[in-house]
Amino acid sequence: MEQNAWCYIATAVYGSYDCPSVWVLRRFRDFFLSKSLLGRLLIGAYYKTSPTLIKLVGKNKLVVGFWKMLLDPFVSLLKSRGYEDSTYEDSIY
């Protein structure tokens, strides 16, 4: 898998690239964000900045907890809108 396919922050928060919450976020990236120019720009900016951010603070429990507090409700919202949390292989990246 190419390096840019990783969900750096979600993987640090949930502990694995292959867990249900990360699958939901990857589907959102592939089926929603990647469909618009703004979404693709956001994806590009995320992949340029998040690896360094995770290297700097990815092991800090306070930072990881903060991101989890933000991501959990967002993942729940996405699931309520039909994004599945079943096994997922990246389709775009």
C-alpha positions in Angstrom: 0.0 0.0 0.0 1.3 3.5 -0.8 2.2 5.6 2.1 -0.3 8.3 1.3 -3.2 5.8 1.8 -2.8 5.7 5.6 -5.2 7.5 7.8 -2.5 8.8 10.2 -4.5 10.4 12.9 -7.3 7.8 12.9 -4.8 5.0 13.0 -3.0 6.7 16.0 -6.4 7.2 17.7 -7.9 3.8 17.1 -4.6 1.8 17.2 -5.0 0.1 13.8 -5.5 1.0 10.1 -7.9 -1.9 9.9 -10.5 -1.2 12.5 -14.2 -0.4 12.0 -14.0 3.3 12.9 -11.1 3.8 10.5 -13.0 1.9 7.8 -15.8 4.4 8.1 -13.4 7.3 7.8 -11.7 5.8 4.8 -15.0 5.3 3.0 -15.9 8.9 3.7 -12.5 10.0 2.2 -13.0 7.8 -0.9 -16.7 8.2 -1.5 -17.2 11.8 -0.5 -14.1 13.9 -0.1 -12.3 12.6 -3.2 -15.3 13.6 -5.4 -14.7 17.4 -5.2 -11.8 19.6 -5.8 -12.0 21.0 -2.2 -12.2 17.5 -0.8 -9.1 16.5 -2.8 -7.2 19.6 -1.6 -8.1 18.7 2.0 -6.9 15.2 1.5 -3.7 16.4 0.1 -3.1 18.9 2.9 -3.9 16.2 5.4 -1.4 13.8 3.9 1.3 16.5 3.9 0.9 17.5 7.5 -0.4 14.6 9.5 2.6 12.3 9.3 4.8 15.0 10.9 2.1 15.8 13.4 1.7 12.2 14.4 5.5 11.8 14.8 5.6 14.8 17.1 2.6 14.0 19.3 1.1 10.7 18.3 2.1 8.9 21.5 0.7 11.7 23.7 -2.3 10.2 25.4 -3.9 13.7 25.9 -3.6 14.5 22.2 -4.9 11.1 21.2 -7.8 11.4 23.6 -8.6 14.8 22.2 -8.7 13.5 18.6 -10.8 10.5 19.8 -13.3 12.9 21.4 -13.6 14.6 18.0 -13.6 11.5 15.8 -16.0 9.3 17.7 -19.1 11.5 17.2 -18.1 12.2 13.6 -17.8 8.4 12.9 -21.2 7.9 14.5 -22.7 10.6 12.3 -21.1 9.0 9.2 -22.5 5.6 10.2 -26.0 7.1 10.6 -25.6 8.5 7.1 -24.9 5.0 5.7 -21.1 4.7 5.8 -20.4 1.1 6.8 -17.9 -0.1 9.4 -17.3 -3.4 7.7 -13.9 -4.5 6.3 -12.7 -2.1 3.7 -10.0 -2.0 1.0 -9.1 1.4 -0.2 -10.6 2.1 -3.6 -9.1 5.5 -4.4 -5.7 5.7 -2.8 
